[in-house]
Amino acid sequence: MGLLRPSVAGAEVFTGGPSDDIEAMINALGPGDELVLSGGMYTLTERFSFAIAGTENAPIIIRAAEGETPHLHRPNASQNIIDIDDAEYVTIRGIEFSGGSAGIRISGARYLSIEECEVHDTGDVAVRANDSGVTYESLRILRNHIHHTNNTGEGMYLGCNAGGCEVVSSLIEGNYIHHTNQASVSQGDGIELKEGSFDNVIRDNVIHDTNYPCILTYASNGAPNVIERNVMWNCGDHGIQSAADAVIRNNIILSANSDGIAMQPHQSGSPSNLVVVHNTVLEADGDAVSLRGISGSVVIANNAIYAQNGQSFFVNGGTSGLVFEGNVGVGGVSDGSLTMLTGSVAADFVAASFNGEPPMDLFPALGSGLESAGSATHVAVDDFNGTLRDGIADAGAYAFSADGNPGWVLAQGFKTSTPDNTPGTGGSGGSNGGSSGSGGGSSVSNDSPSGCSIGASGAGTLDLAATIWLVAALGWRRRRQPVNP
């Protein structure tokens, strides 16, 4: 369902095609206007840029015609496909971009939404927002297909080194990112969120075959960033690497060239203000979770962490400030003062292995050692599917159900059919999943492909009464009693 626009005096719907000057048409758009592009190849031979502004109640929309794919292609690999010089309350939807240097370069933006686009075979990074001195506020990068980059090759490069620019209160959700590891690529992170950026949510993304970490975040200058409900495999370095100030929960990592989840010093940040809960990690060669150089509070709880040749949890540099509870796995712990329950890949999951990629089913099997094995103190609100946990401390990314996995099956492609059970999820989370912050838009859902469009930012606190009502209304009550604290 498309974005519903209010009636705005003077607003118009325009149509354009490959033979039109769509750059000029875009730059002429005003609040409430909509430009609908027909399918076909739009070959760009000169710089293509725009600076436009809608309003919260009258956004500007640039989108593909229903059932058609406009394809913007730049043969010159030394020039960007499009340059967004400035955009406010703008939505770009359903457009294919290929060639060029950067696919989409964002030089300035607030409330910009890039939805359901495809960016591929770029000469450099696919999507970048990294102009010095800029604060990028409330970006929405939703359900895009990003693949086959070159040169530095990041799927998304958001923010600047050393905090030279910041991305804040933004939502990166439901994207499918892969093959940022071609022979020409020198870096190739899936999603890189740079130093200082804060209060962002990275969730429900499928990422595989990268050259650097699938997801990399640095220290923030404000509320923690949230990394949740993502699945990744064949990560060229770590699966998730974070220096500080992050909530990492309900993620699934099938394989990484180094460690599954790595917390270590990076630029100005060192491991502190980190919450790592309810993740499922299968790591063939490295360590499932690693922590180096802790400098503040780190909670690692209720994870299912399995290492075939490394350790479930490796720690170096001390454990002062570390909470390590309710974890289950294979591989042991490097520090003998820390304990965890021993698991079994064969017995704990429906169909899991150390093969490192789908097909695989990491939902807890009947009789799994993950069931109620975690710490009730650190139970997240929901799970990888968006299913409410109801306070039950099942270890790993999924809440157990005797009826089996009610959600999406791990596979190449977009993650789909995630219930929207997490109002206000994002921003600053505590060890129990927290509640306040940005990213209060809907989860990935086949039923509302535009559910997290512009204007959806802003804090939201998870209301207990509303949650109880939601559970009753949807009939998703758990069949077992919660673990007593």
C-alpha positions in Angstrom: 0.0 0.0 0.0 1.5 3.4 -1.0 2.0 6.4 1.2 -1.3 8.2 1.7 -0.8 12.0 1.2 -3.1 14.6 2.6 -4.7 17.0 0.1 -2.4 19.9 -0.3 -3.3 23.1 -2.2 -1.3 23.2 -5.4 0.1 19.7 -5.0 0.3 17.7 -8.3 1.1 14.3 -9.6 3.6 14.3 -12.5 4.7 11.5 -14.8 8.1 11.1 -16.4 9.9 8.7 -18.7 13.4 8.0 -20.1 13.0 10.7 -22.7 12.2 13.4 -20.1 14.5 15.7 -18.2 13.6 14.0 -14.9 16.4 15.9 -13.0 14.7 19.2 -13.8 11.3 17.7 -13.0 12.6 16.5 -9.6 14.1 19.9 -8.7 10.8 21.6 -9.5 8.8 19.5 -7.0 7.2 21.1 -4.0 5.4 20.0 -0.9 2.9 17.3 -1.6 4.0 16.8 -5.2 4.5 13.3 -6.6 6.6 12.2 -9.6 5.8 8.8 -11.0 8.5 7.3 -13.3 7.7 4.8 -16.0 9.8 1.8 -16.6 12.8 1.7 -18.8 16.5 2.6 -18.9 17.4 6.2 -17.9 21.1 6.6 -19.0 22.8 9.4 -17.1 25.8 11.1 -18.7 26.1 14.2 -16.5 25.9 15.0 -12.8 22.4 14.2 -11.6 21.5 16.1 -8.4 18.6 17.7 -6.6 17.8 19.7 -3.5 14.1 19.7 -2.6 11.9 19.9 0.5 8.5 18.7 1.4 6.9 19.0 4.8 5.8 16.5 7.5 2.2 16.7 6.3 3.0 17.1 2.6 6.1 15.0 1.7 7.5 14.8 -1.8 7.3 11.4 -3.4 9.5 10.1 -6.3 8.4 6.6 -7.2 8.1 3.9 -9.8 4.9 3.5 -11.7 2.8 0.6 -10.5 4.3 -2.7 -11.8 7.2 -1.0 -13.6 10.9 -0.5 -12.9 12.6 2.8 -13.9 16.4 2.0 -14.1 18.8 4.8 -13.6 22.2 3.8 -15.0 25.5 5.8 -15.2 28.1 4.2 -17.4 30.9 6.4 -15.9 32.3 4.7 -12.8 34.0 7.9 -11.6 30.7 9.8 -11.2 27.9 9.0 -8.7 24.6 7.8 -10.1 22.6 10.5 -8.2 23.7 13.2 -5.7 21.1 14.2 -3.1 22.4 17.6 -2.3 19.6 18.3 0.2 16.3 16.6 0.9 13.7 17.1 3.6 10.5 15.0 3.9 11.2 13.1 0.6 10.5 9.5 -0.3 12.2 7.7 -3.1 10.6 4.3 -3.9 11.0 1.4 -6.3 13.8 2.7 -8.5 16.8 0.6 -9.8 20.3 2.2 -9.8 23.4 0.7 -11.4 26.9 1.7 -12.5 28.4 5.0 -11.4 30.7 5.5 -8.4 28.5 5.8 -5.4 25.0 4.6 -6.2 23.1 7.1 -4.0 25.2 9.9 -2.4 23.4 11.9 0.3 25.0 15.2 1.1 22.3 16.5 3.3 19.0 15.1 4.5 16.3 15.1 7.1 13.4 12.7 7.0 14.5 11.2 3.7 13.2 7.7 3.0 14.7 5.3 0.4 12.4 2.4 0.0 12.2 -0.8 -2.2 15.0 0.3 -4.5 17.8 -1.8 -6.0 21.4 -0.5 -6.0 23.9 -2.8 -7.7 27.1 -3.1 -9.7 28.4 0.3 -8.4 32.0 1.4 -8.9 32.2 2.2 -5.1 29.8 2.2 -2.1 26.1 1.6 -2.8 24.5 4.2 -0.4 26.5 6.8 1.4 25.7 9.6 3.8 29.1 11.0 4.8 29.6 14.6 4.1 31.7 16.4 6.7 29.8 18.6 9.2 26.4 17.3 8.3 23.8 15.9 10.8 21.6 13.4 9.0 18.4 13.2 10.9 15.7 10.5 10.7 16.8 8.7 7.5 14.7 5.7 6.5 16.5 3.1 4.4 13.9 0.4 4.0 13.6 -2.9 2.0 16.3 -2.1 -0.5 18.2 -4.7 -2.5 21.9 -3.8 -2.5 24.5 -6.0 -4.1 27.7 -6.4 -6.1 29.7 -3.3 -5.2 33.3 -2.4 -6.0 36.3 -0.4 -4.7 35.7 0.4 -1.0 32.5 -1.4 -1.6 30.3 -0.8 1.5 26.6 -1.6 1.1 25.9 1.4 3.3 28.4 3.9 4.6 26.6 6.1 7.2 28.4 8.8 9.1 32.0 10.0 9.1 35.3 8.9 10.6 36.1 10.5 13.9 32.6 11.9 14.2 33.0 14.3 11.4 29.3 13.9 10.5 26.5 12.0 12.3 23.5 9.9 11.4 20.9 10.2 14.2 17.5 8.7 15.0 17.4 6.7 11.7 16.0 3.4 10.7 17.8 0.9 8.5 15.3 -1.9 8.2 14.4 -4.9 6.0 17.2 -4.6 3.4 18.8 -7.4 1.5 22.6 -6.8 1.2 25.0 -9.2 -0.4 28.2 -9.6 -2.4 30.1 -6.7 -1.2 33.1 -9.0 -1.5 34.0 -8.9 -5.2 37.7 -9.2 -6.1 38.0 -5.4 -6.5 36.6 -4.6 -3.1 39.1 -3.3 -0.5 36.6 -2.9 2.5 33.1 -4.0 1.8 31.1 -3.8 5.1 27.5 -4.7 4.7 26.3 -1.8 6.9 28.9 0.6 8.5 27.6 3.1 11.0 30.4 5.5 11.9 31.8 7.2 15.0 29.4 9.5 16.9 26.2 8.4 15.1 23.5 7.6 17.7 19.9 6.5 18.4 19.7 4.5 15.2 18.0 1.1 14.6 19.4 -1.5 12.3 16.9 -4.4 12.1 15.4 -7.2 10.1 18.1 -7.0 7.4 19.5 -10.1 5.6 23.3 -9.7 4.9 25.7 -12.2 3.4 29.0 -12.5 1.5 30.7 -9.3 2.6 34.5 -8.5 2.7 34.5 -6.7 6.0 32.0 -7.2 8.9 28.4 -7.6 8.0 27.5 -4.9 10.5 30.0 -2.5 12.0 29.2 0.2 14.6 31.4 2.6 16.5 30.9 4.6 19.7 28.0 7.0 19.8 27.5 10.6 21.0 24.1 9.9 22.4 21.6 7.1 22.9 22.8 3.6 22.0 22.3 2.2 18.5 20.1 -0.9 18.3 21.1 -3.9 16.1 18.3 -6.4 16.2 16.6 -9.3 14.4 19.1 -9.4 11.5 20.5 -12.6 9.9 23.9 -12.8 8.3 26.4 -15.3 7.0 29.7 -15.5 5.1 30.8 -12.2 6.7 34.3 -11.5 5.6 35.5 -10.4 9.0 33.3 -10.4 12.2 29.6 -10.9 11.9 28.8 -7.9 14.1 31.5 -5.6 15.4 30.8 -2.9 17.9 33.0 -0.7 19.9 30.5 0.7 22.4 27.0 2.1 23.0 24.8 -0.6 21.3 22.1 -3.0 22.1 22.7 -6.2 20.0 19.7 -8.6 20.4 17.8 -11.3 18.6 20.3 -11.6 15.7 21.3 -14.8 13.9 24.9 -15.3 12.6 25.6 -18.4 10.7 29.2 -17.8 9.9 31.9 -15.2 9.9 35.5 -15.3 8.8 36.6 -14.0 12.3 34.2 -13.9 15.3 30.5 -13.9 15.3 30.0 -10.9 17.6 33.1 -8.9 18.4 33.3 -6.1 21.0 36.7 -4.3 20.8 38.3 -0.9 20.9 37.8 1.1 17.7 38.7 4.7 17.1 37.7 6.6 20.3 35.4 3.9 21.6 36.1 0.9 23.8 33.6 -1.8 25.0 31.2 -0.1 27.3 27.4 0.5 27.4 26.9 -2.7 25.4 24.0 -5.1 25.8 24.2 -8.4 23.9 21.2 -10.5 24.5 19.3 -13.4 22.9 21.5 -13.8 19.8 22.1 -17.2 18.1 25.6 -17.6 16.7 27.1 -20.6 15.0 30.8 -20.1 14.3 33.0 -22.8 12.6 36.4 -21.3 13.0 36.5 -18.2 15.2 34.9 -17.4 18.5 31.2 -17.1 18.8 31.4 -13.9 20.9 34.6 -12.0 21.9 35.3 -9.1 24.2 38.5 -7.2 24.3 39.5 -4.2 26.3 36.3 -3.7 28.4 36.1 -0.2 29.8 32.5 0.0 31.2 29.3 -1.9 31.5 28.8 -4.9 29.2 25.9 -7.4 29.5 26.1 -10.7 27.6 23.1 -12.7 28.5 20.7 -15.3 27.1 22.6 -16.0 24.0 23.0 -19.3 22.1 26.6 -19.3 21.1 28.2 -22.3 19.5 31.8 -22.5 18.3 33.1 -25.6 16.4 36.8 -24.9 16.7 37.0 -21.6 18.8 35.4 -20.7 22.0 31.8 -19.8 22.8 33.1 -16.7 24.6 36.6 -15.3 24.5 37.5 -12.4 26.8 40.8 -10.5 27.0 41.5 -7.4 29.1 39.6 -8.2 32.2 35.9 -8.8 33.2 35.3 -5.8 35.5 31.9 -4.4 34.5 30.9 -7.6 32.7 27.6 -9.4 33.4 27.6 -12.9 31.8 24.4 -14.8 32.5 22.0 -17.3 31.0 24.2 -18.2 28.0 24.1 -21.7 26.3 26.5 -23.1 23.8 29.5 -25.1 22.7 33.1 -24.2 22.9 33.6 -23.1 26.5 34.7 -19.8 28.0 38.3 -18.5 28.0 37.9 -17.1 31.6 37.4 -19.9 34.1 35.5 -17.6 36.5 32.6 -17.4 34.0 30.2 -20.2 33.5 27.5 -21.2 30.9 25.3 -24.2 30.1 26.7 -26.7 27.6 24.5 -27.1 24.5 24.3 -29.3 21.5 23.9 -28.2 17.9 22.1 -31.5 17.0 19.7 -31.5 20.0 19.0 -27.8 20.5 17.9 -26.8 17.0 15.4 -28.2 14.5 18.1 -28.5 11.8 21.4 -26.7 12.4 25.0 -27.3 11.4 28.3 -25.4 11.1 27.9 -25.3 7.3 27.6 -21.6 7.5 24.6 -20.7 5.3 21.0 -21.6 4.7 19.1 -23.9 4.3 19.2 -24.1 8.1 16.5 -24.0 10.8 17.8 -22.6 14.1 14.4 -22.6 15.8 14.6 -24.5 19.2 13.8 -28.2 18.8 11.4 -30.0 21.2 13.3 -30.7 24.3 15.9 -28.1 23.4 18.4 -27.1 26.1 17.6 -23.5 25.1 14.1 -23.6 26.6 13.9 -21.5 29.7 17.7 -21.6 30.1 18.3 -17.9 30.2 18.3 -15.3 32.9 14.8 -13.7 33.6 16.6 -10.5 34.5 17.7 -9.9 30.9 14.7 -11.1 28.8 14.0 -9.1 25.7 10.5 -8.0 24.8 10.3 -9.9 21.6 12.4 -12.4 19.5 13.8 -12.7 16.0 10.3 -13.1 14.5 8.9 -10.2 16.5 7.0 -12.6 18.6 6.5 -11.4 22.2 8.5 -13.4 24.8 6.1 -12.8 27.6 9.0 -12.7 30.1 10.1 -16.3 29.3 13.9 -16.7 29.3 14.5 -18.9 26.3 18.1 -18.6 25.2 18.9 -17.6 21.7 17.2 -15.5 19.1 13.9 -17.4 19.1 11.1 -17.8 21.7 10.3 -21.5 21.8 6.9 -22.7 20.7 5.8 -26.4 20.6 4.0 -25.5 17.3 7.3 -24.7 15.6 8.6 -21.6 14.0 5.8 -19.2 13.2 7.9 -16.9 11.1 10.2 -16.5 8.2 12.4 -19.3 7.1 16.1 -18.4 6.8 17.0 -18.0 3.1 18.6 -15.7 0.6 16.3 -12.7 -0.1 14.3 -10.4 2.0 13.1 -11.2 5.5 9.3 -11.2 5.4 6.3 -11.7 7.6 7.6 -10.3 10.8 4.8 -9.3 13.2 4.7 -5.7 14.3 4.8 -6.4 18.0 7.4 -3.9 19.1 5.9 -0.4 19.4 8.6 2.1 20.2 11.4 -0.4 19.9 14.8 1.2 19.3 17.1 3.8 20.7 18.3 3.3 24.2 17.6 -0.1 25.4 18.4 -1.7 28.7 19.5 -5.3 29.3 15.8 -6.3 29.1 15.5 -4.8 25.6 14.7 -1.3 26.8 12.0 0.8 25.4 12.7 4.4 24.6 14.3 5.9 21.5 13.7 6.2 17.8 12.6 3.7 15.2 9.1 3.3 16.4 8.0 2.3 12.9 6.6 -1.1 12.0 8.7 -4.2 11.5 9.1 -5.8 8.1 5.7 -7.0 7.0 4.2 -8.2 3.7 1.0 -6.4 4.8 2.4 -2.9 5.0 5.4 -2.4 2.8 5.4 1.3 3.5 4.9 1.1 7.2 8.0 2.9 8.2 7.9 5.8 5.8 8.9 9.4 6.5 7.6 11.1 9.6 7.8 7.8 11.6 10.7 8.8 13.8 10.4 9.9 17.4 10.6 8.3 20.7 8.1 5.8 22.0 7.9 4.0 25.3 6.6 0.4 25.3 3.4 0.7 27.2 2.7 -2.4 29.4 -1.0 -2.1 29.2 -0.8 -1.8 25.4 1.4 -4.8 25.2 -0.9 -6.9 27.3 -3.8 -5.9 25.1 -1.8 -6.7 22.0 -1.0 -10.2 23.2 -4.6 -10.9 24.0 -5.9 -9.5 20.7 -3.5 -11.5 18.6 -3.9 -14.7 20.6 -0.2 -15.1 21.0 -0.2 -16.1 24.6 2.5 -18.5 25.6 1.6 -21.9 26.7 4.1 -22.1 29.5 4.5 -20.1 32.7 7.2 -17.5 32.8 10.4 -18.2 34.7 10.3 -16.7 38.1 12.9 -13.9 38.6 
